[in-house]
Amino acid sequence: MTALRIAPAFLLAAFSCHAQEAGDWIHARGDEAMRGVSPVELRFPMELAWQYRAVPVEKARGEMLVSGAVARGGRVYAGCKEGRFFCLDLKTGNKIWEAEGGGAFDGAASFAGELVVAGCQDGFVYAWNAETGKEVWKFETQAEIHAASNTFTHPETKEQKILIGSYDYSVYCLDAKTGKKEWAAETGYYINGGAAIGEGVVVFGGCDSVLHVHDVLTGEEKRQIEVGAYIGNNAAIADGVVYVSHYGNRVGAYSLEDGMAVWEYGEREFEFYAAPAIWEKAVYLGGRDRRFHAIDRITGKGLWEYRCRGRVDSSAVVCAGKAVIFGGDDGYVYALDLKEGKELWQYEIGAAVKTSPAVAGDFVIAGADDGVIYAFKNAPAKP
């Protein structure tokens, strides 16, 4: 296996240069590399600030909200299974505007200039004016879209580009202003998760059990990394390594340089669906073994576990290097101490929480299978 060597000073610098603004959540997993990190420090006990019913009670059956929210400029943006996409006030939860698609919105949106962009199960990628909700453009793929949108800026032209995968087996790079296709990369099967961007490449996986590594500017294939099982969510990139969970009951770390395995983690025969969160020398994620795991980034050995009441499909977010927050199929939202896994706070919603939390300023936003978007607010700061 390839050795993973990380200089602490370099590691901290790498995270700080990509840090998200504390008041916004402009990427579905915190940054382009999808590492699941927020600079916001959580204060407990958090309180329920507001809730918005996205799906009528009579229609709230099964998985109603799996799309994580994004937030910018005091507004929250999220879609639902009923084919509606919402813009809400961050502080009050009041609806500002609503748009419709021809199918469910499963994947989180991303921002590009004045636009907010999301994929839909009707096969279209929609771009709306984030202020007004007016449709600016839409791009048609050949199958339904479940994946999150991701946005990056071209280093030379400074133009913004959208990356998003479809069930037509392809990941598309679109011009953010016009929706015009720049390039498309074909895979062997459905793509469920978002595309992670880092170190000049884009990495994505899907039901073909392969991590695909492509040049982010041209779409040229660099390599394929076999992981041996379905990949249900996004991978995460940090310091030349890509981290991924999969249905083969394992979490893996692979070198971007040569595709070699660095380590593999998995002690039980239960699948991993939640995407990993990366902070300093550890990887954090929940599993369908009803446990939340902290894994050493260098050795792949378990650091600690926290036992939940149900499986964990919600992708966690690390906050200020002190706490990690996530939801569970048991209907709870949990916050744990990052170092030892000690419970800091929990809140019972009563319906499964599969979405990845969005952390924006003093607010944490998560959707549940009861069709409701919940916003929790930090406890007041101590004098």
N, C-alpha and C positions, 0 to 999 in steps of 0.2 A: 504493500500500500504506500501511497505517497505521504510523506511527512508534512504536517501542517505547522509552519513556523510563523508566529505572529509577534512582532515587536509591539509591546504595549503602547508606546508613544505614537507609533504609526496608526495603530488600531483606533485610538481615541481621536486622532486627527481625521481619519477616514469617516468616522461617524459625524463629527461636528460639522464638516464641510457640506454634508448632505442633510443637515437637520431641518425639520419642518418648522415653519413659523408656529409659535405657540397658539395663536388665535385661529388658525386654519387647519384643515385636514384635506389638502389638495390632491393627495394620492390615496388610492384605496388601501394601501398597506404602508402609508407613511412617507414613502419616497419612491423614486423610479425603480430602485433595486428591490423593492417590496420586502424590506427587512422588518416591518412592523414595529417602528420606533417613534415615540413622541417625546418632545422636550418638556411636556407639561408634567408637573408634580401633582399627584392626586392627594387630596386631603379628605380624611374620613372622620365621621361617617358621611358618605355622599347621600344626597336626598333626591327623590324623584321631582324634577322641575316641571315637566310636562309630558303628555303623551298624545300622539296623533293617530287616529284610526285611519289607516290607509286602505284597508279592506273591510267592507261591511260585515257585521257580525254574522249574518246569514250565509255569507260566502267564505268565511274564514275556516277552511278545512285543509288539513295537511300543511305542507310547507308554504306559508304565505309570504314570508319575508326572508329571503336568503341573500339579497343584495345589500352589501355594506353601504353606508352613507359616506358622502364627502361633504366638506364644508369650506366656505370661503366668504369673507366679507360679511359675517354675521348671518349667513344663510346656510341651510342644510339641504342637500339634494339626494334623493333616493327614489328607487322604483319599487314596484311590487308585482305579485303574480297576476293581478287583475289587469295588467297592461297599462298602468298609469304611472307617470313619473312626476314627482312632487318637488317643489321648492318651498321650504318652510323657514320661518323666522327662527334663528338659533335660540334666542332668549325665551320666546313665548310658545313656539310650536305652531303659530298661526300660519295658515296656508297663504303663500304669496302668489303662486301660479301652479297650474297643473297641465301636463301634456299627455297625449295618448299615443300608444303604439298598437300594432296589430297582434301582440302577444305579450308574454310575461317579460318583465325586466329582472333578470337574475344576477347579472354582473354589475359591479359598482361602476360609477361614472368617473370621468376625469375632466380636468379643465384645460382649455387651450385659448389663451387670450380672453376674449369676451364670451367664449362659448363653453357650454358644458356638454359632454359627449358620452353617450351610452349605447350599448348594444341591446337588441331585443330578440325574442324568440321568433318574431316574424321574419328574421333574416336581415333586417336593416340595422345599420349604425346611424343613430340620430344625433344631430348637433343642433342645440337650441341656444338662443341668446340667453345667457345666465341671468340677465336682469329682467327680461320681459317674458321669457318662455316661448318666443317666436321661433319657429323652425327655420334654420338657416340652410341646412343641407341634410341629405341622407344618402347613405351608400348601401347598395344591395349586395349581400353575399348570396351563396347558393344554398344555405341551410340556416337553421336557427342558431342564435348566439346565446351562450350562457356565460361567457368569459367577461372579466372586468376589462375596462378600457385603461390604457396607460398612455401618458404623454411625455415626449422628450423634445428637447430643443437641439436642432442641428448645430454643431459647434462652429461651422463656417458661415452658413447663410443666416443663422439665428431664427430660422423658421421652425415652427412647432409642428410635430408629427404625432399622429395617433397610431398606436399599436393595439390590435384586438384580434382574437381568434374566433373561428366559427366552426360549426359542426360540418362544414364542407371540407374539413381536414386542413384548412389553411389559416395562417396568420397574415393579416394585412397591415401594411404601413400606408396610412392615408395622410394627405396634406390637410392640416387642421383648418385652414381657411376655406378650402373649396370642397373637401371630401374626395378629391381625386386620388386614385390609387397610385402609390409610388412603387411599391413592389409587393409580392405575395410569396410566402414560403409554404410549400405543401408538406404535410405530414402523412402518417399512415392511418389516422383515425380521428375521432372526435377530439376537440380541444375544449376543456372545461375551465381552466384557470387562466389568470392574467399572465402577460408576458413581462418578465423581469428584465431590467436594463442596467447594465454596468460594465465598465472597462471595455467599452467599444462594441459590446455584443448584446444581443437579446436572447434570452433563454426561456423556453416554454416546453411544456409536456402535455400529454393527454392520454387517451385510451390506447395508444399504440405502445405504451410502456417505455417510451424513449424521451430523453431530454434532448431537445434540438437547440443547437447553438449556432446563431447566424450573425453576420455583420449587421449592426443596427442601421447603418447608413445605406447599404446596398442590398441587403437581404441575402447575400452570398452565404452558403452553408459552410460553417467552419468544422463542425463535427457533430456526431450523434453519440449520446451516452445511454447505453441500455441500463435500465433500472430493474426490469423484470416483472413489473406489475403496473396496473393502471395508475395514472397520476391524476388526482381529482381536483387539485388546486394549484396555485402558483408556487414556483420555486422562489428562493431568495438568494441574492448574490452579495458576497462580502469578501474582500481581500483575496481575490483570485479563486474563490471556492463557491460552488453553487450547492445549496442545501435544499433537499426535497423530501416530502413524505409521500407514501404511496400505499396502495391496497395490498401490497405484499407484506404488510404488517411491520414495515421498517421505515426508519428515517435514514437518509444517506447524505454524505458529503462527498463531492467530486471536484477534482481539479479542473478549472476552466482551461488551463494550458494544454493538458494532454488527455483529459477525460477520465483519468484514473481514479479509482475509489480511494478516498482518504480514510473513511470509516463508515460503518453501518451500525445502526442502533435498533434494537427491538427485542424485548424480553418475553412478549406474550403473543399469542396468535390472534391478535385483533388488528383491524385495519387502522391506518392513519389517513384522515381526510383533511384536517386542519393544516394550514400552511405554517411553516416555522417563523418565529420571530428571532432576530439575531441581535445580541447585545454583548459587547466586549468578548469574553471567552466562553459564552454559553449560548445554547439554542433552546428555545422555549416553545412548547406546543402541547395541545391536548390530543388524546387518542380515543378510540372507540373501546378501549379497555377501562373506561370510566376514570381515567387518571390524567393528571396534568404533569408533564415531564420537563425537567431541566437537564440538559445534556452538555457535557464538556465539549467545546468546539474543537479542541486539539486531539483528544483521545477518543471521543465518541462514547465515553462512559457516563452512566447516569449520575447526576449530582443529587437530585432529590425528586420526590413524587408527592403529589397531593391527590387524595382520593375524592372524587365527586360522586354525586348520586346517579349520574347517567353518563352516556358517552359525550365526548366533546368534539364537535365539528366546527365550532367557532374559532377563527384564527386570532390569537392573542395579540395584544399590543403592550410593549414595554414602555413604561412612563418614567421619564427622568432618571432612568437607571436604578429605580428604587422599588417599583411595583409592576406587576403584570396583571392585565385585566382581560377577561374573556367571558363568554356565555356558555351554557351547557344545555343539553337536551333535557335535563332535569328541571328546567325552568328557572334556573338561578343565574345571576351575574356574579362573578367572583373577582376579587382582587387579592393577590398574594404577594408576600414579601419576596423580592427577587433572589435574595441570597439563600434563604433557608426554606422557602415555600410555606411560611406561616401565613394563615388566613388573616387578612387585614379588614376585609369587609365582604358582605354578600347581600344580595337583594333578591327576593323571590318574586318573579314575574308570574310564574304559574303556567307558562307555555314555553316550548323549546326555543332557545336562542342559538341560531346557527350563524348569524351574521358576525362579521368581524367588527368590533367596536370602532367608532370614529371618535377621536379625541381632539376637541377644538376649544381652546381657552379653558374655561372652568367647566366645560360640558363634555360628557361622554354619551354618545348616541348609539343605540342598538335596536334592531328590529326583532320581533318574535313571531312565532307561528300563529299567534292569535290575530295577526294582521295589524298590529299596533307598533308604531315607532316610539321608543322610550328615550327620554333625555334625563340624565342624572347630572346634578350640579355639585361641584366641590363644596365641602364644608368651609365656612368663613375662615380666613386666615387669622392666626393668632396675633394679638397685638405685639 
